[in-house]
């Protein structure tokens, strides 16, 4: 296996509530000691409910946020230590497709200028070669060459997301982080954009980090899945393993919410309904973060924080698979 990203015990926290009526500054732990490897050429999906930290993790991968602790390596190099030309090279090799295709495009720039901007900023090619590159990029994402002369407001949501993808491809990156790229689109358009990303990954040998909450989309595009809950990665495994035999109780609850097109099978299966609200990341529960909503909770869950350990074909952060802890209990 050839990892392009190695995330080792990475945490990202923000100062919040520093106003006069907020009781002083507080720490919001958006990502808490995340550890994973992203293999070259794979599609890793990061899933979880809103507020679990998956977007923060994605933005940390591309360098928009700096880890508060831990180590993030890209191609064997510590990202926080990159300076000068090495940092410019990293930025060329890792690009992002943002969630909102309306807000992520400058409405005052024509599409050709938007797609060519990464080439101009990194001083790639001449004005003539950049124009030709824009036409090629627009063709790759299924847009006509004359789209370069129009403004973003002239396009639909799906077409705008294609423009965002073309911009991300401009510098021929190794990695694209796609932050819920289809959540703001109609269902029929979602399928087109997902197929586009899947095809580009195969054609260009891209590594794709696909952040999403739609598990049906994830099952179609991802080769591996990382499940997040309240800032922590609670399960990692191959897509077929996670969907076929989910290990963590939170993953099981997520998958039980996905409808099955067979009415008989849908009636027979058990639906897991989580009780209670999602705890605050400012004051998370002790022990296992999920214990306040877990039907399998037992004494160690209240005080001992679980770690990612082998559980079948995947890794799960759950005391149910920690034999030493079970024997002690």
N, C-alpha and C positions, 0 to 999 in steps of 0.2 A: 504494500500500500504506500502511496506517495502523497503525504499531506501537503496541501498548499497553505492552509491556515492551521495553526495550533493555538487553541485557547486554553490557558492553564490558570485555573483558580481566579478568573477575572471577575471583579466586582465594579459596578458603576453606581455612584451615589450622587444625589443632588441636594443642595441646600434649599429648603422650602420653609415657608411660614416665618420669615424674618420680620414681618410687619409689626407695628406697635400693638395690634390686637390679636396677634397669633401666638403669643406666649414665648417669643424668642425663636431663634433658628432651630430647625429640625432637619434630620437627615432622612431622605427618601432613598431606600436601597432598591434601585430599579433592576439591577442585575446582581445576583448574589453568588459569588464563587462558581461561575460557569466554567466547565471543563469539557472540551470536545475537540475532535480533529475533523477537518473538512478535507476530504480527499480530492486530488486533482481530477477534474472531469465529471464529478458526481453532481447530482442535484439533491442538496440537503434541504428539507422543508423544516422550518421552525414554526410550531403551532402552539396554540393556547388561547385562552379567552382574553378579551380586551384588558389591558393593564398588567399583563404578566411579564412584560419586559422584552418581548421579542423584537420590537422595532428598535429599542435602545441597543440591544445586542447587535442588530444589523448595522446600525449607525456607528457603533464602536468598531466593527470589522473594517469599515471603510475609512476610519480615522476622524469622523465628525465628533465623536466623544472619546475622551481619554479614560482608560481604566483608572479607578481609584486605587485598585490593588490588583496583583496578579500580573501575568505576562501574556502578551499577544504577539505571536510570531507569524510572519508571512514569508514563505519560501525560506525558512530557516533564520530569518532576521527579525530582531525585536523591533516592532513597529514604532514604539515610543522613542527609540534611539535613532531613528532615521532622520537625516538632515540633508539639505542641499539637493544634489542630483539624485541621491538614493530616494529621498522623499518624493521628488517629482516623478521618478520611475514608478514608485508604489502607487501614486495617484493615477497614473496612466493605466496601470494594470488592474485596478479595482474600481469599478464603476457601480452606480446605483440607479435603479428605476423606482421612482417614488410612487406613493399610493394614489395621490390625487392628480390626475392628468390635467386638471384645470389650473391648479395652483403651482404646479411644477414647471410651467412654461411661461416665459416672459411675454405678456400680451403685446408689448411694444416692439417686439422683434419678429421679423419674418421667419418662417420655418427654416429656410436655408441658413439664416444667421444662427438660429438656435442649434441646429445640427452641426454647423461648422465651428461653433464657439470653442469646444474642447481642442480642436485642431489649431485654432488661432492662439489660444492661451498657451498651449504647449509648443507652439512654433513648428508645427508639422506641415511641410509642403509649402507651395506657393498659393497665391490667391486662385490661380487657374486650376491647380491640382485639387485644391480644397473644394472648389465648385463641382468638379467631376466626382470627388469622393462623396459629396452630399447626394448627388443624383444616384450613385450606386447604393448608398445606405438607405435612401428612401425606397428604392426598388426592392431591397432585401426585406423590408418590413411591409411591403405590399401597398406602397403609396406611389402615385405618379410623380414624375420628375418635376412637373409644373407646380406641385405642392410647395416647392421651395419659395415661390414668389407670393405666397399667401400668409395671412396672420393666423395664429392658433384659433381665434374665435370662429373661423370659417369651417372648422372641423368638428366632427362628433367626438364624444368621449373616447370611444375605442380608437379612432384615428389619432387623437392627441396622445394616447398611451403609446401608439406605434411611433409617434414622433419622439417621445421620451426614450423608447427602446433604441431608435436610430441614434440618438445623441449618446446613449450609453455605449453603443458599439463603435463610435467614431474612432476611438484610440486603439481599437483592436485589443480590448482587455482580456485578461485571463479569467477574471472573476466578475460576475454581475450579482449584486444583491438586489433582489426584487421585493420591495416592501408592499405586500398586499396589492399587487399590480392590477388585479381584476375586481377588487371588492367594490369599486365605485362604478362598475359597468353593468349593463344589462346582461342577462344570462346568456343570450345568443352571442353577444360580443365577447363575453368571458371566454367561451370555447375557442374563438378565433385567436385571441391574444395568447392563451395557454398553448395552443398548438404552434403558434409562432415561436414562443420561447423554447418549446421542446425541440422544434426543428432547428433553430439557431444553435442550440446547445450541441446537437448532433453534428451539424455542418461545421461549426467553428471550434469544436472541442472545448467549449466554455465550462467553467465550474459555476454552478448556479446555486445561490442561497435564496430559497423561495419562502418568504414569510407570509403566513396565511392563517385563516381560521376556518376556511371551507375545506373540510376533510375529503369531500368528494374530488375536489380539484387536486388536492395533495396526493391522493391515491393514484391519480392518473399521471402526474408529472414527476414525483419524487422517487429517488432511489433509496434514500434513508430519511428518517424522521427524528427530530429532537422535540420533545414535548416540554413546555415550560409552564410552571405554576408559581406565581408570586415571586418572580425574579430568579427562580432556580430551575435547572434542567432536571426533570424527574424521570425521564425515560429516553433512551436512544436506541434505535435499531433499524434494520432494513424494513422497508415499507411493508413487504408481505408478512414479516414477523409481527410488526406492531399491529397491523390490521387483523391478522389471523389469530394472534394470541397476545393481546395487550397485557402487560404485567402490572403496571402501577394502577391503583384504584382510580386515580384521576383520568388516566388514559382510557380506562374501561368506561368511565362515565361519559367522556367525550364521544367515544365511538358508539355508545348506546343511543346517542341522540341523532345519529345519522339514519335517515329513513331507508328502509329496504324496499325495493320496487315489487317484491313478492308479498301480497297481502297475507297469505297464510304464515309465512316466515315472520312477518312483522308482528302478527298477533301472538306468536309463540315465544318470541324473545322477551327477555327481561329488560325493562327500561330502568336505568339507574338515575334517580333524581337527587341531585346534591342538595343538602339542607344548609340553611344559613347563607350569609353573604360572604363575598370575598374579603378576607381580612385586609387591613391597611398595610401597605409596604412601609409606612413610617413606623408602625409598631407591630411587626409581624409576630405570630405565635412562637412560643418556644418549642424546642424539639422539632418534630416534623411539621412543616408549614401547612400540610394538608389535614392535620389531625382533627381540626375543628369541623370538618365536613365529611370525614371518612367513616364509613360503616364498619371498617375492620380495625379501628383504632384500639390499641391495647397499651398497657402502662408505659413501656419505653417510648412510645410515640410522643408522649407529653413532655419529655425532658431530653431525650437523646436525638440529636439531629442525624438523619440517615445519610448515607453516602451512596454514590452510584456503584452498584455491584452487579456481577453477572446474574441474570435471571432468564433462563432459557436461552434464546438466541439473541437477546438484547441486554442492555444495562438498565437497571431500574433503581431509583432512590427510594427504597421502601424496606421497612424492618421485617416484612413478611418473608423476605428472602435472605435475611441475615441469620444463618443457622446458629452462630455463637450467641447472638442476642436472644433468640428464641429459647435456646437451652438454658440460658441464665434466667429467663423469665419463667 
